[in-house]
Amino acid sequence: MLKKALLAAVATGIVAALALPIQFTPAEAGMTCKEAAKVKFPDDRKSRHAYKKACKAASKAQQA
């Protein structure tokens, strides 16, 4: 009985994980590229700038 309950819980978890939407860019996650860059690179301005530019380019490419 315990084995069946555990198996059912694992199967439910797998189905729930597959049903979640996949977010490709931080902009889709409700976070701006600037905010995402600050979170990822809090101390390095050059890396933040490069990440922000790449994020914006990816966001624009995905919208088109």
N, C-alpha and C positions, 0 to 999 in steps of 0.2 A: 504494500500500500504506500509506504513512504517512498519507494523507488518511483512509483507512478506519479506521485505528487511532485517529486523533484524534477522528473522528466517534463511534466507539464509546465512547471515554472520556468525551466530553461527554454522550452519551445516558445512560451509566451514572450520571454525576454528577447529572443532572436527575432520574432515577428515584430515586436515593438521597435527594435533597433532599425530594422529595415524600413519601417514605415516613416521614420523621421526624415524630414527634408534635409538635403545636403546643401550647404551654403558654400559657394565657391570663393567669394570675395568678402572682405570685412564690411564693405558697403551694403551687401545684401543682409548681413547679420544685424543691421541697425546701427552700425558703428561707422563713422566716417573714416576715410583713409588716414586723415591726420591723427585721429584718436588711436587708430590701430598702430600707426607708426610710433606714437609715444609709448604705447604699452609694450611693443616689441623691442624698441631701442630707446630706453629712457635716458641714457647718458651720451649717446653718440649722434650728434646733429647730422653729420654727413650720411650715415646709414639711414637715419630717419627720412631725410630728404629723398634719397634714392628709393626707399621703400614706398614712400608716398607717391612718387611719380609712377612707379611700376603698378601700384594699386589702382591709381586713376586710369592708366592706360588699359589695364585688364577690365576695369569696370566699364569703360567706354566701348571696348571691343565686344564685351558680352551683351551690351545693350543694342548694338547694331545687328 
